Amino acid sequence: MVSPNDTCFHPSSFMLLGIPGLEHLHIWISIPFCSVFLTAIIGNYTVVLIIVKDVRLHQPMYIYFIVLGFVDLILANSTMPKLFGIFWFQQNEIAFSACLLQMFFVHAFSTIESRIFLAMAFDRYAAICNPLRYSATVTSSFIIKSGVLSVLRGVTYILPLPLLLIRFHLYTSNVIVHSYCEHMAVVRLICADISFNDHVGMAVGFLVLVMDTVFITFSYVMILRALLRLTAKARMKSFGTCVSHICAILCFYTPILCSSLVHRFGTNVPHHTHILLADFYLLMPQC
């Protein structure tokens, strides 16, 4: 492992530390991680198969859950196999190109997942606030277009991040203090001015996390207003259609929000807490 403090060099590979500060507990930590990973894989496949086979579930909200399931599978498989290699076999090394590829997959599909949640929030808004026009608004064409736009937005927002890193050839270290190739964890190793990369990362984070959260919150404020005008029985029935979506949103955004706050302001929070939060939202199944 090469990590000079006073010289800059071009690494052919990086070394991932896993969960820094808890290296002696990696084997024990791997047990719940592996359990949740297997649950996520089996659970998402099960949900997808049930929805595909049951014609009664061929509705927009359930189609979104299929897409969400596939995105979750890609996110989990882009990070967890390597993490288990670190936990079990001390295979910390990852090639430079593989690191950039992992970075793209993690951030791009997280962005896609956020956009899917926004589309699902609009679906619930249309179903509850404009029920008579729901079938005309949320059509198969609309779902396909929203899916394509989600992918295009994810690629457009995230592709510049690894491309901007390619132009840098010198790094102060090849040791990434993280369990996967997270963008800012790699950027901090660059032996040059990183202010532009930092600003781009913050702009992408704002556009994805803040803007999507604002629009989702606005959708549910409008839904709540519509629910308050219904009878108690109708209110409970309508709200029941939102419960799964709300739970998925909380499982996805809460760890991201906590991780971002800890990363920016939690100077006294142990570093492994930040790493665990970052791993949690990639591992936790949303379906």
N, C-alpha and C positions, 0 to 999 in steps of 0.2 A: 504494500500500500504506500503510495507516494503522496505526501501532503506537505510540501515545503512551505515555510512561512515567509521567506524572504525572496523567493523567486517565482516567476510565472512560467507555466508550461502548458503544452497542449495535450490533454489526457486522451488516450485511446479508449478509456473506459472510466466509469465512476464506481464508487463503492457506497452502497446503501447500508446505513447502520441499523435499519429495522426500527426499533423503538429505543432511541438513545436513553441511557440511564437505567434501562430495565433489561439489559442484555442477559443478565443472569436468570431472568424469569421468562425468557423467550419460549422455552419448551412449554411452560405452564400457560402462558398467554396464548399459545397456539391452539390449545384445547378448545376454549370458547370460540376463538376465531374460526377454527375448522368446523365446529358445530354450526355456527351461524352461516358459514359459507355453504355447507352442504344443504342446510335448510333453505337458503336463498335459491340455490340451483334447483332443488327438488320442488320447492314451492312455486317458483316462477314457471317451470315447465308444466306443473300440474294445472296452474291457473290458465295458462295458454291453451292446453289441451282441452280443458273443460269448456272454455269459451268457444273454441273452434268446433267442437263436436255438438254442443247444445245450440240448436237453431234459435231458441228463445233468447239467447244471450247475444245474438248478432245485432247489437245496438251500438250507437256511437260511443257511449261511456265504456262499454266492455271492449270495444276495439281499441280504445286508448289504453286500456289495461294490458292488452296484448303487446302493443308497442312499448309500453312501460316495462313489461316483463323482459323483452328482448334487450332493451337498453340496460336494465339492471344486470342481466347476464354478461353483457359485454364489459360493463364497468367492473364487476367482480372479477372476471377472468383476466382483465388487463393488469390487475395488481396483486391479487391473492396468491396465484401460483408462485410468483417470485418471492412474495413475502414468506410463504411457507418454506421456500428454499433457504431463505435467510434464517428462519426459526429453527429448522431441523438439520440443515446440512452446512450452515455458515457460508452459503453461496452468495456473498454480498456483491460480487462484481456484476456490472451490467454495461454492455458496450455503449459507446457514445451515441450511435445512431439508434440503438434500441431504447435508450433513455429518452431521446427526443420523440420517438414513436409512442412510447408509453405516455409521455406528457400530453401529446396530442389526443390520444384516445381518452385519457382520464378527463381532461378539461372539455373536450368537444362533446363527449357523451353526457357529461354533467350538464352542459349548456343545453343539449337537446332534451334531456329529461326535464329541466326547468321549463322549457317551452311547451312540453307535453302537459305539464301541470297547469300552465296558463290556458291551454286549449281546453282542458277538462273543466277548468273554472268557468270558461265561457259557455261550455256545454250545459253545465248546471244552471248558469244564469239564464240561458235561452229556454231551458226546460221549465224553470220555475217562474221567471218573470214574464215570459212570452210563450206560454204553453201552446196557444193556438197556432203560432207561427213556427213552432219548434221543428216540425218535420220538413218545413220548407227552408229553414235556416241551416240546420245541421244535417246536410246531405252527405252522400258518399263522396261527392266531388269536393265538398268542404273539408272532409276528414283527410282525403288524399293530399289536398293542397296544404293543409296545416302541417301534415307530416313532412312533406317535401320542404316546406319553409323552415321547419324545425331543424332539419338536417343541414340545409343551406346556411342557416344562421349559425349553427354550431361550428361548421367548417370555416365560415367567413370570419367569425369572431376569434377562433382559436388558432387557425393555421399561421397567422403572423407570429405567434409566440415562439414556436420552435424555429421558424424561418429567421427571426431576429437573432436567435442564439447561434445560428450557423455562421454568421459573420464574425463572431468572436472566436479567436483561436487560442487565447491565453487565459488560463485559470490559476487562481491562487492555491487550489486544492482539488483533488478528485473525490473527496469524501462528502457525500450528500447526507446531511443530518436529517434524514427522513426515511420513511419506509418505502416510498416510491418517488419517481421523478416529478415532484411538484415544481411548478414553474419558478416561484420565487426562491425555493431552496436551491435551485440550480443557478439562478441569476446572481445570487449573492456570492457565488464562487468566481465570478468573472473578474479578470484582472484589468478592468477598464471602467469608464463611467457607465453606470447602469441606470441612470435617472430616466432615460427614455423608455427602457424596458419596464421599469417600475411603473411609470405613468400609463403605459399601454396595459399592463396587468391590472392596475386599479380601474382604468376605464372599462375594460371588459367585465371586471367584477361588478362595477356599478350598473352597467347595461343589463347584465344577466340577473344578478341577485337582487339588486334594489328595484329596478324597473319591473321585473316579473312579480316580485313580492307586492309592489304597489298595485299593479293591475289585478292580481289575484285577490288582494284585500278589498279593493274597490268592488270587484264582482260579488264577493260575499257580503259586503255591506248592502248592496242592492238586493241580494237574495234575502238577507235578513229583513229588510224593509218589506219585501213581498210576503214573506212568511208571517209577519206580524198582522197582516190583513186577512189571513186565513183563519178558519176555525181551528180549535185545538187538535182535533183528529187529523184534519188535512195538513196542519202544520207539522205534526210528528211524521206523517207519511212522507211529505216532501223533504223534510230534513233528513230522514233516513236514507234518502238517495245520495246525500252529500257526505255521510259519515265516512265511508271508505276513502273518499277523495281527501277529506280533511286530515284523516289519520296518515295517509301517504305523504301529504304536504308537510305535516309536522315531523315525520320521520326523516324527510329529506332536508328541509330547511333549518330545523333546529340545530343539528350538529354543524352545519355550514356556518350559521350565524354565530354560534358559540366559538367555533374555530377562528372565524374572522376577528371577532372581538378579542379573543385571547392573543391572536397573532399580532394585532395592532396595539392593544393597550395592556395586555396582561404581562407586564414586565416581571412580576414576581411569581407567575404561574410556571410550574415545572414544564420543561420542554416536552416531556413525554406525554403530558396531558393534551397538548396541542396535536401531537402526532396521533394519539388515540382517537381524538375527535375527528381528525381528517380521515382516518381509516374507517371509522364507524359509518359515516354517511355513504362511503363507497361500498361497504359490505352489507349494510342493512337492507333487506328486501323491501321494496315499496309496494308490491302487490299483495 
